[in-house]
Amino acid sequence: MTDNASMTDNHGIHTIDTGFVRPRFDATYLIVERGRGAFVDCGTNHAVPRMLAALGDAGLAPADVDWLILTHVHLDHAGGAGELIAQLPNARLAVHPRGARHMIDPAQLWAGASAVYGEEVMERTYGRLRPIPAGRVVQAPDGHVVDLAGRVLRCLDTPGHARHHLCVYDERASVCFTGDTFGLSYREFDTAQGPFILPTTSPVQFDPEALHASIDRLVALRPEAMYLTHYGRVATVERLAADLHAQIDAMVALARAADGQPDRHAAMTEALTDLYAVRAEAHGWTQGRDALYELLGMDIELNAQGLAVWLDR
């Protein structure tokens, strides 16, 4: 194994670090079944060489990949889809029906993100978004089955983080690939109590009630583990789900408390940092609030933005 594919489990699931932001921040997955492959999410254009290297590590060629399944079309999950599909001659893209048009014509995705970050940052961070021919895009509504050499990968409509979000239930392995629906869990926060987890709201479609329901739906499948984009495999599913539910409610409450304050955004950022710092300390994480903000600052900023859009809506 190279450093590109950091872990393989006994169900042929390979965890690939895309290299986005920092090590062990952004994962994609390769599922191998009887010599055929399916990727779940793909990171940015800069991740494509790592994805192809992971294929080699798994003993596959690009022509052996049948599917790229996207949990949603946010660019840290899907920005490299066009470039990757161009390297995989037999692969099709499975994506939520609400996201399909953005993969066929990514101009709106690019324009929206560029308005926030600027063209130069977009080019450097993500690379240009490459369109995918419509004939290679398969819409995956709720319950859609992706067949990987007879292995059932079931796509579940799981809104809350985004309206176009799906999760993938791998019946054979009894695991879910959760994108951002089942939150963020960075390995730097692991303690003797296990993984630390927090929800991710993200602008602009956060819906707390939908997110609660999506988490419950995943837990009801009784999976052995969840595979998160940010980052990796986590077990103790019911405990983590309870943590997510409690924090969604706490985040909604602090957002409402901040609404109407002179600098609402700063108030929410401060309150979110406090919330996660207190919970991390209770979890046995001893490095303190500043170190926590160093690791979670970008996520806290996005969560504050997501809560603000939700409040205004």
N, C-alpha and C positions, 0 to 999 in steps of 0.2 A: 504493500500500500504506500502511496505517496502522501504528502501532507494535504493534497487536494481533497481526498476522500478520507475523512477523519475517523470513520467508524462504519462497520458493517455488522448487522445483526444476523441471526440464524434464519431469518425469513427473506434473505436477499435484499435487505433495505440498506442502502449506502447513504450516509450523511456526508454532504459536500459543503465545505465552507467556501462561500462565494468570494470572501475577501473584502466585502463591502464594509466600510467604516473602520472596523477593527476585527481581529481574529475572534471567532465564535460569537459573531453578532448576527449574521445573516446566513441561513442554511437553505440548501435545496436538497432534494432526495432523488435517488435513483432506485427504482424497484426492478429487480431482475427475476424473471420467471421463465424457466426452460429456454434460456438463450435469447429471450426477448426482453426489452427494456422499456420502462416508462419513467420519465422525469416528473416530479411534482415541484412546480415553481422553478425559476431559472435565474433569479437575480438580474443584474444589469448586463450590458454588453461585455463588460470587463470580466464577467464570470464565465463566458463561453469557453475559453481555453481550459478552465478548471473542470467544467462539465465534460468536455471531450476527454480530458485526462482521466477522469473518474470512470468513463466508459472503458478505457484501456485497462485500468486497474481491475475492473470487473470482468475482463475477458470478452468485452463486446466491441463491435465496430459501430460507427455511426448508422450504418444501414440496418442494424439490429434493433434500433429504437422505433417503437410503434406509436408512442404518445408523449406529448408534453401536456400535463394537466396544470392549469393555473388556478390557484385558490381565489385570486382576484387580480385586478390589473394595476394596482399601485406599483410604482416603478422599481422598488426594491424587491418585488416578487416577479415582475413580468417585463421589466424594461428590456431584457435581452432576448425576449421570445422570438422576435423576427430574425435576429442573427443566428440563434440556435437552430430554429426550424430550417433555415437555409443550409445548415451543415448536416441535417438529418434527412436523407432523401426519402425515407418511407414514413416519416412521422406525421401525425396529425395533431392539431392543437384542440384540446377540450377546455372550454371556458364557459362561465355563467352566461346565460343569454343576454344579460344586461351589459356584459363586458365584450362580447364578440365584435361589435362594430369598431371598438377602439383598437383591436388587434389588426383588423383588416385595413383600417385607416387611422393611424395613431396621431394624426395632426392635432386633434382636439386635446388629447392627453398631453402632448408636447407643449401646446400653447398654454394650457392651464398651469402646468408645472413651471414653465418658463416665466409666466407672469409673477410667480412667487419667488423663484430662485434666480432668474436671469439666464439668458442664453449661454453665457460663458460657463457658469457653474453647471448647467445642465449637460453641456458637451463634455466637461471634465468628469462629472460624477457618473453620468449614465451612458453617454454616447448617444448618437442619433438613433431614433426609434425606426426600425425597419418594418414596413408593412408585411403582412402575411397574406398570401393568396386566399381568397374567400373559399376556394375549393378544399383547402386544407384545414379549415376552421370548423369544428363541430360544437354546436351549442349543447350545453349540458344542464338541462333543467333538473329540478329536484327528483332524485331517484334514478337519474341516468346512470347506466352501467358502462364503464370502460372495461373492455375485455382484454386483459393482458395474457395471452397464451392460455386462456381458460381461467385465469385468476380474476375474481370479481373485485373491481375498484368502484365503489358506489359513490356518486356525487350527491351531496346533501346541501340544499339551500340553507345557508346559515347567516342571515343578516345580523346587523348590530354594529359591527365595525364598518361595514360598507354594505350597501344594498345589493351589490353584485358579488357577494362572497359565497364561495362554496367550500365545504370541507370534503375530504376523501376518506371513506371508510374502507379499509382493507380487511375483508372478512377473513381471509386466510391467516393473516398475522394477528387479527383482533386488535388493530390500532387505527387511530385517526390521524390524518395529516391536516392540521388545523389552521394553517396560514396565520392570521392574527385573531381568529375568533376565540381561541383558548389562551389569549394573553401572551405576555413576554416572560421568559425565564432565562436569565443569563447565568452562565455557569460560575461567574465570579461571586455570585451571591449564595451558592450552595453552602450549607452548613451540615452539622450532624443531624439536623432536623429534615434534611433533604432540600429539594429545590424551593426557591423563593419565586413567587409569581405576581404579576400585576396586569391589569387590563390595559388595552390600548384603544383609545377612542378614535384618533386620527380625524383631521378635517376631511370630508365635510358631511359625512352621513351617519355619525354616531347616533344610535338609538338604544338607550339603556334597556328598555323592556324587551326589544328584539334580541339584544345580546344575552340577557338572562335566559330567554327561551332557547336560544341556539346552544348555549352551554349545557342546559338541561337535556336537550335532545342528544348531544354527544355523549353525555354521561349515561343516559338511558341505554345506550348500546353496550355498556359495561366493557369498554375496551381495556386491554392490559396497559396501554400507554398511549400518550399523545406525542406526535412529532410536530414541534413548533418551528416556524420559520426563524423566530428569534428566541431560544436557540436550542435545537436538538430534542432528544427523546426525554420525556418525563413520565414517571409512573405516579403512584399515589394519587390517582385521578380524582377521586371523590374529595379528598382533602384540598387539593388545588382548586377544584371547582367551588368549594365553599369559600376559599380565600378570594376568588374572583368575584363571587356574588357579593360578599361583604364590601369589597373595595368599590365595585360599581355603585352601590348604594352610598358609600361614603363620598365618592367623587361627585355624584349628583348633588348630595347635600352641601358640600363645600362650594360647588359651583353656584347653587342658589344663594348661599350666604354671601358670596362675592358679588353677585349681581347687583348693580346700582352703586358699587363703590367707585371712587374717582378713577383708580387704575385697576379695573377689574382683572385684566390679564396678569398683572404683577401679583395681585392678591391670590389668584388661583394657582399661579406657579409656586408661590410660597407655601400655600396650603397643601398642594400636592406633594411637594418635597417633604414637608412635615409628616404627612400621612405615610409615605413610603419609608421614611427614616425610622419612624416609631415602629412600624411593622417589621422592618428589617432587623432592628435591634431585638425585638421580641422573638424573632426567628433565630437569633444567635449570631447575627452578623455584627462584628465588633469594629469595623473600620470607620464608622462615623458618617455624619451628614454630608460633609464636604466630599468625601470619597464616593458616597452614593450619588451625589449630584454630578460628579465627574463622569460616572458611568451612565446615568439615567437622564442627564440634562436634555438631550435631544428628545427623548420620549416624553419627558415632563412638558416640554414646550409644545409638542404635538398634542398631548392630552389636553393641555389648557386650551389650545386652539379648537380642538374637537368639542370640548365642553362649551366654549363660547358660541360656536355655530349652532349647537343644540339649543342653548338658552335663547338665542335670537330667533330660532325657528319656532 
